[in-house]
Amino acid sequence: MPKLTHYIIFIFCTILIFFLYGKALGSIPFFILSFYLFYFAWSELYKRKKKTR
């Protein structure tokens, strides 16, 4: 993925944190961000494994 996509997702989650934190729902953006980071790490790891074969 391009770096711009990563920046947009982080900015989006940061904005969500600011808006939802006042309503005691601040953990939702962190939850979404954790899924995104897990997916990103998994895809990077899979690319490395595929290149070594």
N, CA, C and O atoms as a Tripos MOL2 file, in Angstrom:
@<TRIPOS>MOLECULE
protein
  212   211    53     0     0
PROTEIN
NO_CHARGES

@<TRIPOS>ATOM
      1 N           0.8330   -1.1750    0.0000 N.3       1 MET1
      2 CA          0.0000    0.0000    0.0000 C.3       1 MET1
      3 C           0.8830    1.2450    0.0000 C.2       1 MET1
      4 O           1.9690    1.2470    0.5800 O.2       1 MET1
      5 N           0.4240    2.2590   -0.6300 N.am      2 PRO2
      6 CA          1.2030    3.4970   -0.6010 C.3       2 PRO2
      7 C           1.2180    4.1150    0.7960 C.2       2 PRO2
      8 O           0.3330    3.8650    1.6140 O.2       2 PRO2
      9 N           2.2290    4.9170    1.0440 N.am      3 LYS3
     10 CA          2.3380    5.5590    2.3480 C.3       3 LYS3
     11 C           1.1880    6.5160    2.6000 C.2       3 LYS3
     12 O           0.7890    6.7170    3.7470 O.2       3 LYS3
     13 N           0.6520    7.1080    1.5450 N.am      4 LEU4
     14 CA         -0.4590    8.0350    1.7100 C.3       4 LEU4
     15 C          -1.6600    7.3410    2.3430 C.2       4 LEU4
     16 O          -2.3590    7.9410    3.1600 O.2       4 LEU4
     17 N          -1.9020    6.1080    1.9820 N.am      5 THR5
     18 CA         -3.0100    5.3510    2.5610 C.3       5 THR5
     19 C          -2.8060    5.1540    4.0550 C.2       5 THR5
     20 O          -3.7500    5.2770    4.8360 O.2       5 THR5
     21 N          -1.5830    4.8500    4.4520 N.am      6 HIS6
     22 CA         -1.2850    4.6740    5.8710 C.3       6 HIS6
     23 C          -1.5280    5.9760    6.6360 C.2       6 HIS6
     24 O          -2.1190    5.9660    7.7160 O.2       6 HIS6
     25 N          -1.0780    7.0750    6.0840 N.am      7 TYR7
     26 CA         -1.2620    8.3680    6.7400 C.3       7 TYR7
     27 C          -2.7370    8.7180    6.8590 C.2       7 TYR7
     28 O          -3.1700    9.2390    7.8870 O.2       7 TYR7
     29 N          -3.5000    8.4410    5.8340 N.am      8 ILE8
     30 CA         -4.9350    8.7430    5.8710 C.3       8 ILE8
     31 C          -5.6350    7.9170    6.9450 C.2       8 ILE8
     32 O          -6.4900    8.4350    7.6630 O.2       8 ILE8
     33 N          -5.2870    6.6620    7.0600 N.am      9 ILE9
     34 CA         -5.9120    5.8040    8.0720 C.3       9 ILE9
     35 C          -5.5490    6.2630    9.4760 C.2       9 ILE9
     36 O          -6.4090    6.2880   10.3560 O.2       9 ILE9
     37 N          -4.2880    6.6270    9.7020 N.am     10 PHE10
     38 CA         -3.8820    7.1080   11.0210 C.3      10 PHE10
     39 C          -4.5510    8.4330   11.3690 C.2      10 PHE10
     40 O          -4.9650    8.6350   12.5110 O.2      10 PHE10
     41 N          -4.6600    9.3260   10.4090 N.am     11 ILE11
     42 CA         -5.3200   10.6050   10.6530 C.3      11 ILE11
     43 C          -6.8060   10.3940   10.9330 C.2      11 ILE11
     44 O          -7.3720   11.0310   11.8210 O.2      11 ILE11
     45 N          -7.4310    9.5020   10.1770 N.am     12 PHE12
     46 CA         -8.8420    9.1910   10.3930 C.3      12 PHE12
     47 C          -9.0700    8.6370   11.7940 C.2      12 PHE12
     48 O         -10.0070    9.0490   12.4790 O.2      12 PHE12
     49 N          -8.2290    7.7160   12.2200 N.am     13 CYS13
     50 CA         -8.3810    7.1440   13.5650 C.3      13 CYS13
     51 C          -8.1080    8.1880   14.6440 C.2      13 CYS13
     52 O          -8.7640    8.1790   15.6860 O.2      13 CYS13
     53 N          -7.1600    9.0760   14.4140 N.am     14 THR14
     54 CA         -6.8840   10.1300   15.3770 C.3      14 THR14
     55 C          -8.0830   11.0670   15.5260 C.2      14 THR14
     56 O          -8.4400   11.4570   16.6370 O.2      14 THR14
     57 N          -8.6930   11.4190   14.4140 N.am     15 ILE15
     58 CA         -9.8900   12.2690   14.4610 C.3      15 ILE15
     59 C         -11.0290   11.5540   15.1870 C.2      15 ILE15
     60 O         -11.7510   12.1630   15.9770 O.2      15 ILE15
     61 N         -11.1820   10.2640   14.9150 N.am     16 LEU16
     62 CA        -12.2200    9.4980   15.6150 C.3      16 LEU16
     63 C         -11.9670    9.4520   17.1100 C.2      16 LEU16
     64 O         -12.9050    9.5220   17.9030 O.2      16 LEU16
     65 N         -10.7100    9.3360   17.4980 N.am     17 ILE17
     66 CA        -10.3840    9.3030   18.9270 C.3      17 ILE17
     67 C         -10.8270   10.6020   19.5910 C.2      17 ILE17
     68 O         -11.4350   10.5800   20.6610 O.2      17 ILE17
     69 N         -10.5200   11.7400   18.9550 N.am     18 PHE18
     70 CA        -10.9030   13.0230   19.5450 C.3      18 PHE18
     71 C         -12.4170   13.1600   19.6670 C.2      18 PHE18
     72 O         -12.9090   13.6500   20.6840 O.2      18 PHE18
     73 N         -13.1520   12.7430   18.6640 N.am     19 PHE19
     74 CA        -14.6030   12.9020   18.7000 C.3      19 PHE19
     75 C         -15.2810   11.8880   19.6280 C.2      19 PHE19
     76 O         -16.2400   12.2280   20.3210 O.2      19 PHE19
     77 N         -14.7960   10.6670   19.6420 N.am     20 LEU20
     78 CA        -15.4620    9.6310   20.4230 C.3      20 LEU20
     79 C         -14.9960    9.5500   21.8670 C.2      20 LEU20
     80 O         -15.6710    8.9390   22.6960 O.2      20 LEU20
     81 N         -13.8580   10.1510   22.1830 N.am     21 TYR21
     82 CA        -13.3410   10.0700   23.5440 C.3      21 TYR21
     83 C         -14.2770   10.7680   24.5330 C.2      21 TYR21
     84 O         -14.4540   10.3010   25.6580 O.2      21 TYR21
     85 N         -14.8620   11.8640   24.1190 N.am     22 GLY22
     86 CA        -15.7920   12.5850   24.9940 C.3      22 GLY22
     87 C         -17.0590   11.8050   25.2880 C.2      22 GLY22
     88 O         -17.7220   12.0470   26.2970 O.2      22 GLY22
     89 N         -17.3940   10.8820   24.4240 N.am     23 LYS23
     90 CA        -18.5930   10.0570   24.6110 C.3      23 LYS23
     91 C         -18.2520    8.7010   25.2310 C.2      23 LYS23
     92 O         -19.0820    7.7920   25.2440 O.2      23 LYS23
     93 N         -17.0390    8.5730   25.7360 N.am     24 ALA24
     94 CA        -16.5480    7.3390   26.3660 C.3      24 ALA24
     95 C         -16.4930    6.1830   25.3710 C.2      24 ALA24
     96 O         -16.6570    5.0220   25.7480 O.2      24 ALA24
     97 N         -16.2620    6.5050   24.1000 N.am     25 LEU25
     98 CA        -16.1190    5.4780   23.0700 C.3      25 LEU25
     99 C         -14.7450    5.5720   22.3880 C.2      25 LEU25
    100 O         -14.5970    5.2120   21.2210 O.2      25 LEU25
    101 N         -13.7670    6.0500   23.1170 N.am     26 GLY26
    102 CA        -12.4420    6.2630   22.5570 C.3      26 GLY26
    103 C         -11.7040    4.9990   22.1970 C.2      26 GLY26
    104 O         -10.7280    5.0530   21.4490 O.2      26 GLY26
    105 N         -12.1320    3.8780   22.6970 N.am     27 SER27
    106 CA        -11.4260    2.6300   22.4040 C.3      27 SER27
    107 C         -11.7750    2.0660   21.0270 C.2      27 SER27
    108 O         -11.0490    1.2160   20.5120 O.2      27 SER27
    109 N         -12.8570    2.5170   20.4330 N.am     28 ILE28
    110 CA        -13.2700    1.9960   19.1280 C.3      28 ILE28
    111 C         -12.2320    2.2950   18.0440 C.2      28 ILE28
    112 O         -11.8780    1.3850   17.2950 O.2      28 ILE28
    113 N         -11.7270    3.5290   17.9250 N.am     29 PRO29
    114 CA        -10.6890    3.7680   16.9190 C.3      29 PRO29
    115 C          -9.4090    2.9730   17.1700 C.2      29 PRO29
    116 O          -8.7520    2.5390   16.2240 O.2      29 PRO29
    117 N          -9.0530    2.7810   18.4340 N.am     30 PHE30
    118 CA         -7.8790    1.9600   18.7410 C.3      30 PHE30
    119 C          -8.1040    0.5120   18.3030 C.2      30 PHE30
    120 O          -7.1820   -0.1530   17.8310 O.2      30 PHE30
    121 N          -9.3170    0.0430   18.4630 N.am     31 PHE31
    122 CA         -9.6680   -1.3130   18.0440 C.3      31 PHE31
    123 C          -9.5630   -1.4450   16.5230 C.2      31 PHE31
    124 O          -9.0200   -2.4290   16.0200 O.2      31 PHE31
    125 N         -10.0820   -0.4580   15.7950 N.am     32 ILE32
    126 CA         -9.9910   -0.4600   14.3320 C.3      32 ILE32
    127 C          -8.5310   -0.3810   13.8990 C.2      32 ILE32
    128 O          -8.1090   -1.0920   12.9870 O.2      32 ILE32
    129 N          -7.7660    0.4820   14.5540 N.am     33 LEU33
    130 CA         -6.3610    0.6420   14.2290 C.3      33 LEU33
    131 C          -5.5730   -0.6360   14.5170 C.2      33 LEU33
    132 O          -4.6410   -0.9570   13.7790 O.2      33 LEU33
    133 N          -5.9220   -1.3580   15.5550 N.am     34 SER34
    134 CA         -5.2200   -2.6050   15.8520 C.3      34 SER34
    135 C          -5.4700   -3.6430   14.7650 C.2      34 SER34
    136 O          -4.5550   -4.3810   14.4000 O.2      34 SER34
    137 N          -6.6980   -3.7140   14.2370 N.am     35 PHE35
    138 CA         -6.9630   -4.6260   13.1320 C.3      35 PHE35
    139 C          -6.1830   -4.2320   11.8870 C.2      35 PHE35
    140 O          -5.6540   -5.0910   11.1830 O.2      35 PHE35
    141 N          -6.1100   -2.9400   11.6180 N.am     36 TYR36
    142 CA         -5.3710   -2.4720   10.4490 C.3      36 TYR36
    143 C          -3.8830   -2.7900   10.5860 C.2      36 TYR36
    144 O          -3.2620   -3.2760    9.6410 O.2      36 TYR36
    145 N          -3.3180   -2.5210   11.7460 N.am     37 LEU37
    146 CA         -1.8880   -2.7850   11.9470 C.3      37 LEU37
    147 C          -1.5890   -4.2780   11.9050 C.2      37 LEU37
    148 O          -0.5410   -4.6860   11.4050 O.2      37 LEU37
    149 N          -2.5030   -5.0990   12.4290 N.am     38 PHE38
    150 CA         -2.3170   -6.5430   12.3490 C.3      38 PHE38
    151 C          -2.3340   -7.0100   10.9000 C.2      38 PHE38
    152 O          -1.5080   -7.8300   10.4990 O.2      38 PHE38
    153 N          -3.2770   -6.4880   10.1090 N.am     39 TYR39
    154 CA         -3.3600   -6.8420    8.6990 C.3      39 TYR39
    155 C          -2.1070   -6.3970    7.9490 C.2      39 TYR39
    156 O          -1.5660   -7.1410    7.1310 O.2      39 TYR39
    157 N          -1.6520   -5.1800    8.2330 N.am     40 PHE40
    158 CA         -0.4600   -4.6520    7.5670 C.3      40 PHE40
    159 C           0.7760   -5.4930    7.9130 C.2      40 PHE40
    160 O           1.5650   -5.8270    7.0300 O.2      40 PHE40
    161 N           0.9410   -5.8300    9.1810 N.am     41 ALA41
    162 CA          2.0870   -6.6400    9.5890 C.3      41 ALA41
    163 C           2.0200   -8.0310    8.9660 C.2      41 ALA41
    164 O           3.0380   -8.5700    8.5300 O.2      41 ALA41
    165 N           0.8430   -8.6020    8.9250 N.am     42 TRP42
    166 CA          0.6770   -9.9290    8.3390 C.3      42 TRP42
    167 C           1.0230   -9.9170    6.8470 C.2      42 TRP42
    168 O           1.6830  -10.8320    6.3530 O.2      42 TRP42
    169 N           0.5810   -8.8880    6.1360 N.am     43 SER43
    170 CA          0.8600   -8.8150    4.7030 C.3      43 SER43
    171 C           2.3470   -8.5950    4.4400 C.2      43 SER43
    172 O           2.8890   -9.1470    3.4820 O.2      43 SER43
    173 N           3.0150   -7.7960    5.2770 N.am     44 GLU44
    174 CA          4.4480   -7.5860    5.1150 C.3      44 GLU44
    175 C           5.2120   -8.8710    5.4040 C.2      44 GLU44
    176 O           6.1720   -9.1920    4.7040 O.2      44 GLU44
    177 N           4.8010   -9.5960    6.4140 N.am     45 LEU45
    178 CA          5.4560  -10.8580    6.7390 C.3      45 LEU45
    179 C           5.2500  -11.8650    5.6260 C.2      45 LEU45
    180 O           6.1750  -12.6020    5.2840 O.2      45 LEU45
    181 N           4.0580  -11.9130    5.0540 N.am     46 TYR46
    182 CA          3.7740  -12.8420    3.9730 C.3      46 TYR46
    183 C           4.6020  -12.5080    2.7390 C.2      46 TYR46
    184 O           5.0570  -13.4120    2.0370 O.2      46 TYR46
    185 N           4.8040  -11.2160    2.4650 N.am     47 LYS47
    186 CA          5.6390  -10.8150    1.3280 C.3      47 LYS47
    187 C           7.0690  -11.2890    1.5120 C.2      47 LYS47
    188 O           7.6980  -11.7530    0.5610 O.2      47 LYS47
    189 N           7.5870  -11.1770    2.7220 N.am     48 ARG48
    190 CA          8.9640  -11.6130    2.9910 C.3      48 ARG48
    191 C           9.1040  -13.1200    2.8320 C.2      48 ARG48
    192 O          10.0850  -13.6050    2.2680 O.2      48 ARG48
    193 N           8.1190  -13.8540    3.3320 N.am     49 LYS49
    194 CA          8.1890  -15.3050    3.2040 C.3      49 LYS49
    195 C           8.1090  -15.7230    1.7330 C.2      49 LYS49
    196 O           8.7740  -16.6710    1.3160 O.2      49 LYS49
    197 N           7.3080  -15.0250    0.9680 N.am     50 LYS50
    198 CA          7.1320  -15.3570   -0.4330 C.3      50 LYS50
    199 C           8.3970  -15.0320   -1.2280 C.2      50 LYS50
    200 O           8.7150  -15.7520   -2.1740 O.2      50 LYS50
    201 N           9.1250  -13.9790   -0.8780 N.am     51 LYS51
    202 CA         10.3350  -13.5960   -1.5900 C.3      51 LYS51
    203 C          11.4810  -14.5790   -1.3540 C.2      51 LYS51
    204 O          12.3100  -14.7700   -2.2440 O.2      51 LYS51
    205 N          11.5460  -15.1970   -0.1960 N.am     52 THR52
    206 CA         12.6620  -16.0900    0.1060 C.3      52 THR52
    207 C          12.5320  -17.4430   -0.5740 C.2      52 THR52
    208 O          13.5070  -18.1900   -0.6570 O.2      52 THR52
    209 N          11.3730  -17.7590   -1.0470 N.am     53 ARG53
    210 CA         11.1960  -19.0710   -1.6930 C.3      53 ARG53
    211 C          11.7440  -19.1070   -3.0810 C.2      53 ARG53
    212 O          11.6690  -20.1380   -3.7480 O.2      53 ARG53
@<TRIPOS>BOND
     1     1     2 1
     2     2     3 1
     3     3     4 2
     4     3     5 am
     5     5     6 1
     6     6     7 1
     7     7     8 2
     8     7     9 am
     9     9    10 1
    10    10    11 1
    11    11    12 2
    12    11    13 am
    13    13    14 1
    14    14    15 1
    15    15    16 2
    16    15    17 am
    17    17    18 1
    18    18    19 1
    19    19    20 2
    20    19    21 am
    21    21    22 1
    22    22    23 1
    23    23    24 2
    24    23    25 am
    25    25    26 1
    26    26    27 1
    27    27    28 2
    28    27    29 am
    29    29    30 1
    30    30    31 1
    31    31    32 2
    32    31    33 am
    33    33    34 1
    34    34    35 1
    35    35    36 2
    36    35    37 am
    37    37    38 1
    38    38    39 1
    39    39    40 2
    40    39    41 am
    41    41    42 1
    42    42    43 1
    43    43    44 2
    44    43    45 am
    45    45    46 1
    46    46    47 1
    47    47    48 2
    48    47    49 am
    49    49    50 1
    50    50    51 1
    51    51    52 2
    52    51    53 am
    53    53    54 1
    54    54    55 1
    55    55    56 2
    56    55    57 am
    57    57    58 1
    58    58    59 1
    59    59    60 2
    60    59    61 am
    61    61    62 1
    62    62    63 1
    63    63    64 2
    64    63    65 am
    65    65    66 1
    66    66    67 1
    67    67    68 2
    68    67    69 am
    69    69    70 1
    70    70    71 1
    71    71    72 2
    72    71    73 am
    73    73    74 1
    74    74    75 1
    75    75    76 2
    76    75    77 am
    77    77    78 1
    78    78    79 1
    79    79    80 2
    80    79    81 am
    81    81    82 1
    82    82    83 1
    83    83    84 2
    84    83    85 am
    85    85    86 1
    86    86    87 1
    87    87    88 2
    88    87    89 am
    89    89    90 1
    90    90    91 1
    91    91    92 2
    92    91    93 am
    93    93    94 1
    94    94    95 1
    95    95    96 2
    96    95    97 am
    97    97    98 1
    98    98    99 1
    99    99   100 2
   100    99   101 am
   101   101   102 1
   102   102   103 1
   103   103   104 2
   104   103   105 am
   105   105   106 1
   106   106   107 1
   107   107   108 2
   108   107   109 am
   109   109   110 1
   110   110   111 1
   111   111   112 2
   112   111   113 am
   113   113   114 1
   114   114   115 1
   115   115   116 2
   116   115   117 am
   117   117   118 1
   118   118   119 1
   119   119   120 2
   120   119   121 am
   121   121   122 1
   122   122   123 1
   123   123   124 2
   124   123   125 am
   125   125   126 1
   126   126   127 1
   127   127   128 2
   128   127   129 am
   129   129   130 1
   130   130   131 1
   131   131   132 2
   132   131   133 am
   133   133   134 1
   134   134   135 1
   135   135   136 2
   136   135   137 am
   137   137   138 1
   138   138   139 1
   139   139   140 2
   140   139   141 am
   141   141   142 1
   142   142   143 1
   143   143   144 2
   144   143   145 am
   145   145   146 1
   146   146   147 1
   147   147   148 2
   148   147   149 am
   149   149   150 1
   150   150   151 1
   151   151   152 2
   152   151   153 am
   153   153   154 1
   154   154   155 1
   155   155   156 2
   156   155   157 am
   157   157   158 1
   158   158   159 1
   159   159   160 2
   160   159   161 am
   161   161   162 1
   162   162   163 1
   163   163   164 2
   164   163   165 am
   165   165   166 1
   166   166   167 1
   167   167   168 2
   168   167   169 am
   169   169   170 1
   170   170   171 1
   171   171   172 2
   172   171   173 am
   173   173   174 1
   174   174   175 1
   175   175   176 2
   176   175   177 am
   177   177   178 1
   178   178   179 1
   179   179   180 2
   180   179   181 am
   181   181   182 1
   182   182   183 1
   183   183   184 2
   184   183   185 am
   185   185   186 1
   186   186   187 1
   187   187   188 2
   188   187   189 am
   189   189   190 1
   190   190   191 1
   191   191   192 2
   192   191   193 am
   193   193   194 1
   194   194   195 1
   195   195   196 2
   196   195   197 am
   197   197   198 1
   198   198   199 1
   199   199   200 2
   200   199   201 am
   201   201   202 1
   202   202   203 1
   203   203   204 2
   204   203   205 am
   205   205   206 1
   206   206   207 1
   207   207   208 2
   208   207   209 am
   209   209   210 1
   210   210   211 1
   211   211   212 2
@<TRIPOS>SUBSTRUCTURE
     1 MET1         2 RESIDUE 1 A MET
     2 PRO2         6 RESIDUE 1 A PRO
     3 LYS3        10 RESIDUE 1 A LYS
     4 LEU4        14 RESIDUE 1 A LEU
     5 THR5        18 RESIDUE 1 A THR
     6 HIS6        22 RESIDUE 1 A HIS
     7 TYR7        26 RESIDUE 1 A TYR
     8 ILE8        30 RESIDUE 1 A ILE
     9 ILE9        34 RESIDUE 1 A ILE
    10 PHE10       38 RESIDUE 1 A PHE
    11 ILE11       42 RESIDUE 1 A ILE
    12 PHE12       46 RESIDUE 1 A PHE
    13 CYS13       50 RESIDUE 1 A CYS
    14 THR14       54 RESIDUE 1 A THR
    15 ILE15       58 RESIDUE 1 A ILE
    16 LEU16       62 RESIDUE 1 A LEU
    17 ILE17       66 RESIDUE 1 A ILE
    18 PHE18       70 RESIDUE 1 A PHE
    19 PHE19       74 RESIDUE 1 A PHE
    20 LEU20       78 RESIDUE 1 A LEU
    21 TYR21       82 RESIDUE 1 A TYR
    22 GLY22       86 RESIDUE 1 A GLY
    23 LYS23       90 RESIDUE 1 A LYS
    24 ALA24       94 RESIDUE 1 A ALA
    25 LEU25       98 RESIDUE 1 A LEU
    26 GLY26      102 RESIDUE 1 A GLY
    27 SER27      106 RESIDUE 1 A SER
    28 ILE28      110 RESIDUE 1 A ILE
    29 PRO29      114 RESIDUE 1 A PRO
    30 PHE30      118 RESIDUE 1 A PHE
    31 PHE31      122 RESIDUE 1 A PHE
    32 ILE32      126 RESIDUE 1 A ILE
    33 LEU33      130 RESIDUE 1 A LEU
    34 SER34      134 RESIDUE 1 A SER
    35 PHE35      138 RESIDUE 1 A PHE
    36 TYR36      142 RESIDUE 1 A TYR
    37 LEU37      146 RESIDUE 1 A LEU
    38 PHE38      150 RESIDUE 1 A PHE
    39 TYR39      154 RESIDUE 1 A TYR
    40 PHE40      158 RESIDUE 1 A PHE
    41 ALA41      162 RESIDUE 1 A ALA
    42 TRP42      166 RESIDUE 1 A TRP
    43 SER43      170 RESIDUE 1 A SER
    44 GLU44      174 RESIDUE 1 A GLU
    45 LEU45      178 RESIDUE 1 A LEU
    46 TYR46      182 RESIDUE 1 A TYR
    47 LYS47      186 RESIDUE 1 A LYS
    48 ARG48      190 RESIDUE 1 A ARG
    49 LYS49      194 RESIDUE 1 A LYS
    50 LYS50      198 RESIDUE 1 A LYS
    51 LYS51      202 RESIDUE 1 A LYS
    52 THR52      206 RESIDUE 1 A THR
    53 ARG53      210 RESIDUE 1 A ARG
